[in-house]
Amino acid sequence: MLHHGRIANIDVEWKVKMLSLRVTPMAFDITCLGASGEVGRSAFIVKTDKTILLDYGIKIFDKSGQPKFPEAFKENLDLMILSHAHLDHSGNLPFLYTFSKTKWLGTPATHDLIELLLADSMKIMEGKLPYDLTHYNKALKYWIPAVTNRTMSTGKTNVKMFDAGHIAGAVMIEMEHNGKKLLYTGDFKGEDTRMHRGAKYNEEVDVLMVDCTYAMREHPDRKKTEQQLADEIKETIKDGGTVLLPAFALGRSQELIRLVRAYNKKVPVYLDGMGKAITSVYMKYPDMIKDASGFRKDVETIHRVNGPEERMDATNEPGVIISSAGMLEGGPALRYLTNLNPDSKIIFTGYNVEGTNGWRLLNEGQLMIEGNMLTVDLPVEYFDFSAHGGKSDIMKLIKKTNPEKIICIHGDKTAEFATELNGMGFDAVAPSILDRIRVD
C-alpha cells in the first residue's frame, strides 16, 4: 500500500507540475495588421486578458494610387486605443463601426482633431473609403476621454499614456499585464520643438514597439536648420518675393507660425487651408503646447486667408504663406503658384512621398494640376523639420527602456534596423504583415 501510495503521490505531483507549465499566463500576443515593413496604416492587436486594438490607420499615398487599409481581423475587441490623430494612425477608425461597437480611448485633443481630419478625408477620398458619414458619427460617439500620466484599467490590464512630443494629443501607450510591461511609441520625438516638449519616458519595459520611420538616418541640427530657413525668408522678402511654405495642416503649420515669428516679428504671415481650424483646436488645449501664451500671441499677428480675393492679396506684397497641402496634393497651396512673382520661393519643410506633386517639384521641377503637367520656374528648397525622432532619438529611448524584446514597426527599413540592433546584443524583430509575436 505504501508503495502504491508513493507512486500515486509522485504521479499527482508530476501532473500538477505539468498543469502549471501548461497554464503559464501569457503577457502579450501581438498581431501586426499594418505598419510592418512599411510606413502607414498602423494597426496592431494586442491580446492580454483583453483584446485591444492599437491604432487603425490608412496608407494614403500607396504606389497603387489607391488608399491602403489594415488587414482584416476576426477578433472581438474589448477596447481600441488611438495614439494620435494623423490619418496613418486614425484614418480607418470609422470602419471599425461598420461591424463593432467597441469604445476607443484617446486624448480630447486627438478626438477634436480627428473630427476635422476624418471629415476632410471623406470629402477628398469620396468613394475610396469603406465607410460613410454614419460610421464617422459613431466613431465620434464611442470615444472615451484619456488623461496622460494616469493609470487606467481594463480587466487585469493597466494602460497609461505619456506625451509623445509629436503633435497635440499624441501619446505613447504603456500596457502592463501579468508582471510584464509593453510600450507602444506611436510617432514620437524626444527633442524639443517650437510647439512641443520632447517625449520623456524613463522606465524600463519588457517589450518596446518602436516607431522606426527615421531609424536609419539622423535629422540635421534643428537650430541650424531654423536659421537657414529664417535666412532664406529674409533674403526672399528683401528681394520683393513671397515665400510659399506648403505645410501639413496638423502640426507643421503651427510649428512654422512659431518659427517664422521667432526670427521675424513684422513680416506678413498668411495661413490658409485646414491649418486654420486645426490652429483653433490647438489653442483649446494649452497643456499640450510648450508655450501656449507665446503661441496665442503669434497666432494673433497672422492673417487667416478666406477666399480667392484674400489669396490674391497675400501675393501682392512680400511675405510668407503657410498653406496645406504639405505635398501639394490639392489644397489652396496649389492656387498660389500661378500668382507668385519671379522673386518668390517655394520651401518644403516636410517629407514628400514619391509620386506626389511635392516630390515631382523637388526632383523634376514639375507638378500635375487638373491632369496637366506644368513646369515651375521658381526656386524650390527643402528643410527637414520632421516631428519624428531620428536614429539617435530612437537609440536613446531603447537604452532608457532596456527592453527584452524590440519590435521595429512603421518604417521602410525596419529589417535593417532590427539586424543592427541584434548585432548590438538586443533581441529585435522586424515583423511582416499578419505576423504574430507572443511574449510570455
C-alpha positions as CSV (number, residue, x, y, z in Angstrom):
1,M,0.0,0.0,0.0
2,L,2.8,2.3,0.9
3,H,4.5,1.6,-2.4
4,H,1.4,2.2,-4.4
5,G,0.6,5.4,-2.4
6,R,4.1,6.7,-3.0
7,I,3.7,6.2,-6.7
8,A,0.3,7.9,-6.6
9,N,1.7,10.9,-4.8
10,I,4.6,11.2,-7.3
11,D,2.1,10.9,-10.1
12,V,-0.1,13.6,-8.6
13,E,2.9,15.9,-8.1
14,W,4.0,15.4,-11.7
15,K,0.6,16.1,-13.1
16,V,0.4,19.3,-11.1
17,K,3.8,20.4,-12.4
18,M,2.8,19.7,-16.0
19,L,-0.5,21.5,-15.5
20,S,1.3,24.6,-14.1
21,L,3.6,24.6,-17.2
22,R,0.6,24.5,-19.5
23,V,-1.2,27.3,-17.9
24,T,1.7,29.7,-17.5
25,P,0.0,33.1,-18.2
26,M,0.7,34.9,-21.4
27,A,1.6,38.6,-21.1
28,F,1.1,39.8,-24.7
29,D,0.1,38.3,-28.0
30,I,0.6,40.8,-30.8
31,T,-0.7,40.6,-34.3
32,C,0.5,43.1,-37.0
33,L,-2.3,44.3,-39.3
34,G,-0.2,47.2,-40.8
35,A,2.8,49.4,-40.5
36,S,5.1,46.4,-40.6
37,G,7.9,46.8,-43.1
38,E,6.2,50.0,-44.3
39,V,5.1,53.5,-43.2
40,G,1.4,53.9,-42.9
41,R,-1.8,52.0,-41.9
42,S,-0.7,51.5,-38.3
43,A,-2.9,48.8,-36.7
44,F,-1.9,46.2,-34.0
45,I,-4.0,43.8,-32.0
46,V,-2.5,43.1,-28.6
47,K,-4.1,40.3,-26.6
48,T,-3.7,40.2,-22.8
49,D,-6.7,39.1,-20.8
50,K,-8.4,41.6,-23.1
51,T,-8.2,42.1,-26.8
52,I,-7.0,45.6,-27.6
53,L,-6.5,47.4,-31.0
54,L,-3.7,49.9,-31.0
55,D,-4.3,52.5,-33.8
56,Y,-6.3,51.9,-37.0
57,G,-4.9,54.0,-39.8
58,I,-4.7,54.1,-43.6
59,K,-1.9,54.5,-46.1
60,I,-2.9,57.4,-48.3
61,F,0.0,57.5,-50.7
62,D,0.4,54.0,-51.9
63,K,2.1,53.0,-55.2
64,S,-1.3,51.7,-56.4
65,G,-2.7,55.2,-56.3
66,Q,-5.5,54.0,-54.0
67,P,-5.6,54.2,-50.2
68,K,-4.4,51.0,-48.4
69,F,-6.1,49.7,-45.3
70,P,-5.1,47.4,-42.4
71,E,-5.6,43.7,-42.8
72,A,-8.9,42.2,-41.7
73,F,-9.3,40.6,-38.3
74,K,-11.9,38.3,-36.7
75,E,-11.3,39.0,-33.0
76,N,-14.0,40.6,-30.9
77,L,-12.4,43.8,-29.4
78,D,-12.6,44.9,-25.8
79,L,-11.0,48.3,-26.5
80,M,-9.4,50.4,-29.1
81,I,-6.6,52.9,-28.2
82,L,-5.6,55.7,-30.6
83,S,-2.1,57.2,-30.2
84,H,-2.7,60.4,-32.2
85,A,-4.8,62.0,-35.0
86,H,-2.6,61.6,-38.1
87,L,-4.5,59.6,-40.7
88,D,-1.9,56.9,-41.0
89,H,-2.8,56.1,-37.4
90,S,-6.5,57.1,-37.3
91,G,-7.9,57.1,-40.8
92,N,-9.7,53.8,-40.7
93,L,-11.3,54.3,-37.3
94,P,-14.9,54.8,-38.7
95,F,-14.6,51.4,-40.5
96,L,-14.5,49.8,-37.0
97,Y,-18.1,50.9,-36.6
98,T,-19.3,49.1,-39.7
99,F,-19.1,45.9,-37.6
100,S,-18.3,46.8,-34.0
101,K,-19.4,49.0,-31.0
102,T,-16.0,49.0,-29.4
103,K,-15.2,52.0,-27.3
104,W,-12.0,53.8,-28.2
105,L,-9.6,55.7,-25.9
106,G,-7.8,58.9,-26.9
107,T,-7.0,62.3,-25.6
108,P,-9.5,65.2,-26.0
109,A,-7.2,66.9,-28.5
110,T,-7.0,63.7,-30.6
111,H,-10.8,63.5,-30.6
112,D,-11.2,67.1,-31.8
113,L,-8.5,66.7,-34.4
114,I,-9.8,63.5,-36.0
115,E,-13.3,65.1,-36.2
116,L,-11.7,67.6,-38.6
117,L,-9.3,65.2,-40.4
118,L,-11.7,62.4,-41.0
119,A,-14.4,64.7,-42.3
120,D,-11.9,66.2,-44.7
121,S,-10.5,62.9,-45.9
122,M,-14.1,61.7,-46.6
123,K,-14.5,64.6,-49.0
124,I,-11.2,64.2,-50.7
125,M,-11.4,60.4,-51.0
126,E,-15.1,60.2,-51.7
127,G,-15.9,56.7,-52.9
128,K,-12.5,55.2,-51.9
129,L,-13.2,54.7,-48.2
130,P,-15.0,51.6,-46.8
131,Y,-17.2,53.7,-44.5
132,D,-19.6,56.7,-44.7
133,L,-21.0,59.5,-42.6
134,T,-23.0,57.2,-40.3
135,H,-19.8,55.3,-39.3
136,Y,-17.9,58.6,-38.8
137,N,-20.6,59.8,-36.4
138,K,-20.5,56.5,-34.5
139,A,-16.7,56.8,-34.2
140,L,-17.0,60.2,-32.5
141,K,-19.8,58.8,-30.3
142,Y,-17.9,55.8,-28.9
143,W,-14.9,57.9,-27.6
144,I,-13.6,57.6,-24.0
145,P,-11.5,60.6,-22.9
146,A,-8.0,59.7,-21.8
147,V,-5.7,61.6,-19.5
148,T,-1.9,61.4,-19.7
149,N,0.2,60.1,-16.8
150,R,-2.8,58.4,-15.2
151,T,-3.3,54.6,-15.0
152,M,-6.5,53.2,-16.4
153,S,-7.5,49.5,-16.1
154,T,-9.4,47.2,-18.3
155,G,-9.7,43.7,-16.7
156,K,-6.3,42.8,-15.5
157,T,-4.5,45.1,-18.0
158,N,-3.3,48.5,-16.9
159,V,-2.9,51.3,-19.5
160,K,-1.1,54.5,-19.1
161,M,-0.3,57.3,-21.7
162,F,2.6,59.7,-22.0
163,D,3.1,62.8,-24.1
164,A,4.9,61.7,-27.3
165,G,6.2,65.1,-28.3
166,H,4.8,64.7,-31.8
167,I,1.6,66.7,-32.3
168,A,-1.1,68.0,-29.9
169,G,-2.7,65.0,-28.2
170,A,-0.1,62.4,-29.3
171,V,0.8,59.8,-26.7
172,M,3.0,56.8,-26.1
173,I,0.9,53.9,-24.8
174,E,2.1,51.8,-21.9
175,M,0.4,48.4,-21.2
176,E,1.1,46.3,-18.1
177,H,-0.2,42.7,-17.8
178,N,0.9,39.7,-15.8
179,G,4.0,41.5,-14.5
180,K,5.2,42.5,-18.0
181,K,5.3,45.9,-19.4
182,L,4.9,46.9,-23.1
183,L,5.5,50.4,-24.6
184,Y,3.9,51.3,-28.0
185,T,5.6,54.6,-29.0
186,G,3.3,55.6,-31.9
187,D,5.0,58.5,-33.5
188,F,7.3,60.3,-31.1
189,K,10.1,62.9,-30.9
190,G,12.5,63.2,-28.0
191,E,13.9,66.6,-29.0
192,D,12.0,69.8,-28.1
193,T,10.5,71.7,-31.0
194,R,8.9,75.2,-31.1
195,M,5.5,73.7,-30.3
196,H,6.2,70.7,-28.1
197,R,8.4,69.4,-25.3
198,G,10.2,66.2,-26.3
199,A,8.8,62.9,-25.2
200,K,10.1,61.8,-21.8
201,Y,9.8,58.1,-20.8
202,N,12.4,56.8,-18.3
203,E,11.0,53.4,-17.2
204,E,12.3,50.0,-18.2
205,V,10.0,47.8,-20.2
206,D,9.8,44.2,-21.4
207,V,8.6,44.9,-24.9
208,L,9.2,48.1,-27.0
209,M,7.1,48.6,-30.1
210,V,9.1,51.5,-31.6
211,D,8.4,53.9,-34.5
212,C,11.2,53.4,-37.0
213,T,10.3,56.0,-39.6
214,Y,13.8,57.5,-39.4
215,A,15.7,54.6,-37.7
216,M,18.4,54.6,-40.3
217,R,19.1,58.3,-40.5
218,E,19.6,61.4,-38.4
219,H,17.8,64.7,-38.7
220,P,20.0,67.8,-39.1
221,D,20.7,70.1,-36.2
222,R,17.4,71.8,-35.6
223,K,18.7,75.2,-34.6
224,K,20.9,75.4,-37.7
225,T,18.0,74.4,-39.9
226,E,15.8,77.0,-38.3
227,Q,18.4,79.7,-39.0
228,Q,18.8,78.5,-42.6
229,L,15.0,78.8,-43.2
230,A,15.0,82.2,-41.5
231,D,17.8,83.4,-43.7
232,E,16.0,82.2,-46.9
233,I,12.8,84.0,-45.8
234,K,14.8,87.2,-45.1
235,E,16.6,87.1,-48.4
236,T,13.4,86.4,-50.4
237,I,11.5,89.2,-48.7
238,K,14.4,91.6,-49.3
239,D,14.2,90.8,-53.0
240,G,10.5,91.5,-53.0
241,G,9.3,87.9,-53.3
242,T,6.9,85.7,-51.4
243,V,7.9,82.5,-49.6
244,L,5.3,79.8,-50.0
245,L,5.6,77.1,-47.3
246,P,3.4,74.1,-48.3
247,A,2.7,72.5,-44.9
248,F,0.8,69.7,-43.3
249,A,-2.2,71.3,-41.7
250,L,-1.7,69.4,-38.4
251,G,1.5,70.1,-36.5
252,R,3.7,71.6,-39.2
253,S,1.6,74.7,-39.9
254,Q,1.6,75.6,-36.2
255,E,5.3,74.9,-35.8
256,L,6.0,77.2,-38.8
257,I,3.9,80.0,-37.3
258,R,6.1,79.9,-34.2
259,L,9.3,79.6,-36.1
260,V,8.7,82.4,-38.6
261,R,7.7,84.8,-35.7
262,A,10.7,83.8,-33.6
263,Y,13.0,85.2,-36.3
264,N,10.8,88.0,-37.8
265,K,8.1,89.7,-35.9
266,K,7.0,92.0,-38.7
267,V,6.9,90.1,-41.9
268,P,3.3,89.5,-43.1
269,V,2.3,85.8,-42.5
270,Y,-0.7,84.3,-44.1
271,L,-2.3,81.0,-43.0
272,D,-4.5,79.1,-45.4
273,G,-6.2,75.7,-45.6
274,M,-7.2,73.3,-42.8
275,G,-4.4,74.6,-40.7
276,K,-6.7,77.5,-39.7
277,A,-9.2,75.2,-38.0
278,I,-6.5,73.0,-36.5
279,T,-4.8,76.0,-35.0
280,S,-8.0,76.8,-33.2
281,V,-8.1,73.3,-31.8
282,Y,-4.5,73.7,-30.6
283,M,-5.5,76.8,-28.7
284,K,-8.2,74.8,-26.9
285,Y,-5.6,72.6,-25.2
286,P,-2.8,74.9,-23.8
287,D,-1.5,72.0,-21.7
288,M,-0.5,70.2,-24.9
289,I,1.8,73.1,-26.0
290,K,5.2,74.0,-24.8
291,D,4.5,77.8,-24.7
292,A,0.7,78.3,-25.1
293,S,0.7,82.0,-24.4
294,G,3.5,82.6,-26.9
295,F,1.7,80.6,-29.5
296,R,-1.5,82.5,-28.9
297,K,0.3,85.9,-29.3
298,D,1.9,84.7,-32.6
299,V,-1.4,83.5,-34.0
300,E,-2.9,86.9,-33.2
301,T,-0.4,88.5,-35.6
302,I,-1.1,86.4,-38.7
303,H,-3.7,86.7,-41.4
304,R,-6.1,83.8,-41.8
305,V,-7.0,83.7,-45.5
306,N,-10.6,83.4,-46.5
307,G,-11.4,83.1,-50.2
308,P,-9.8,84.0,-53.6
309,E,-9.6,87.7,-53.1
310,E,-7.6,87.3,-49.9
311,R,-5.3,84.8,-51.7
312,M,-4.6,87.5,-54.3
313,D,-3.9,90.0,-51.5
314,A,-1.4,87.6,-49.9
315,T,0.8,87.6,-53.0
316,N,0.6,91.4,-53.6
317,E,3.3,92.1,-51.1
318,P,6.5,90.4,-49.9
319,G,5.5,87.9,-47.1
320,V,5.2,84.3,-46.0
321,I,2.3,82.0,-46.9
322,I,1.8,78.8,-44.9
323,S,-0.8,76.6,-46.6
324,S,-1.9,73.0,-46.9
325,A,-1.4,70.6,-48.6
326,G,2.2,69.8,-47.5
327,M,2.8,67.6,-50.5
328,L,0.9,69.9,-52.9
329,E,-1.7,67.1,-53.4
330,G,-4.7,69.5,-53.5
331,G,-5.4,72.2,-51.0
332,P,-5.1,76.0,-51.5
333,A,-1.2,75.9,-51.7
334,L,-1.5,75.0,-55.4
335,R,-3.6,78.0,-56.1
336,Y,-0.9,80.4,-55.0
337,L,1.7,79.1,-57.6
338,T,0.4,81.0,-60.6
339,N,0.3,84.3,-58.7
340,L,3.8,84.2,-57.2
341,N,6.1,86.8,-58.6
342,P,9.5,85.7,-60.1
343,D,11.4,86.7,-57.0
344,S,9.4,84.2,-54.9
345,K,10.5,80.9,-53.5
346,I,8.8,77.6,-52.6
347,I,10.2,75.8,-49.5
348,F,9.1,72.4,-48.2
349,T,9.6,71.5,-44.6
350,G,8.1,68.0,-44.6
351,Y,8.6,64.7,-46.3
352,N,7.2,64.2,-49.8
353,V,6.2,60.7,-50.8
354,E,7.5,59.7,-54.3
355,G,4.9,60.4,-57.0
356,T,3.3,63.3,-55.2
357,N,3.3,66.9,-56.6
358,G,5.8,67.9,-53.9
359,W,8.2,65.1,-54.9
360,R,7.9,66.0,-58.6
361,L,8.5,69.6,-57.9
362,L,11.6,68.9,-55.8
363,N,13.0,66.3,-58.2
364,E,11.8,67.3,-61.6
365,G,10.7,70.9,-61.4
366,Q,7.1,69.9,-62.5
367,L,3.7,69.2,-61.0
368,M,0.3,68.0,-62.1
369,I,-2.7,70.3,-61.9
370,E,-6.0,69.1,-63.3
371,G,-4.4,66.5,-65.5
372,N,-1.8,68.8,-66.9
373,M,1.9,68.6,-66.2
374,L,3.3,72.1,-65.6
375,T,6.8,73.3,-65.3
376,V,7.6,75.6,-62.3
377,D,10.5,78.0,-62.8
378,L,10.7,79.3,-59.2
379,P,13.4,78.0,-56.9
380,V,12.4,75.1,-54.7
381,E,14.1,74.0,-51.5
382,Y,13.7,71.5,-48.7
383,F,14.5,71.8,-45.0
384,D,14.0,68.9,-42.6
385,F,11.7,69.8,-39.7
386,S,10.4,66.3,-39.0
387,A,8.2,65.6,-36.0
388,H,9.6,62.1,-35.8
389,G,12.6,61.1,-33.8
390,G,15.8,60.4,-35.7
391,K,18.2,57.5,-35.1
392,S,19.8,59.0,-32.0
393,D,16.4,59.7,-30.5
394,I,15.3,56.1,-31.1
395,M,18.5,54.7,-29.6
396,K,18.2,56.9,-26.5
397,L,14.7,55.5,-25.9
398,I,15.9,52.0,-26.4
399,K,18.7,52.4,-23.9
400,K,16.5,54.0,-21.3
401,T,13.7,51.4,-21.6
402,N,16.2,48.5,-21.8
403,P,13.6,46.1,-23.4
404,E,13.9,42.4,-23.5
405,K,12.2,42.5,-26.9
406,I,12.2,45.2,-29.5
407,I,9.5,45.2,-32.3
408,C,10.6,47.5,-35.1
409,I,7.5,49.0,-36.8
410,H,6.4,51.9,-39.0
411,G,9.4,52.1,-41.2
412,D,10.7,51.2,-44.7
413,K,14.0,49.8,-43.3
414,T,12.8,48.0,-40.2
415,A,14.6,44.8,-41.1
416,E,18.0,46.6,-41.5
417,F,17.5,48.3,-38.1
418,A,16.5,45.1,-36.4
419,T,19.6,43.4,-37.7
420,E,21.7,46.3,-36.4
421,L,20.1,46.1,-33.0
422,N,20.6,42.3,-32.8
423,G,24.3,42.9,-33.6
424,M,24.4,45.2,-30.5
425,G,23.1,42.5,-28.3
426,F,19.4,43.3,-28.3
427,D,16.6,40.9,-29.2
428,A,14.9,42.8,-32.1
429,V,12.4,41.7,-34.7
430,A,11.0,43.4,-37.8
431,P,7.6,41.8,-38.4
432,S,5.8,41.5,-41.6
433,I,2.1,42.0,-42.1
434,L,0.0,39.4,-40.2
435,D,3.0,38.2,-38.2
436,R,2.2,37.2,-34.6
437,I,4.6,37.8,-31.7
438,R,4.0,36.2,-28.3
439,V,5.6,37.4,-25.1
440,D,5.2,35.2,-22.0
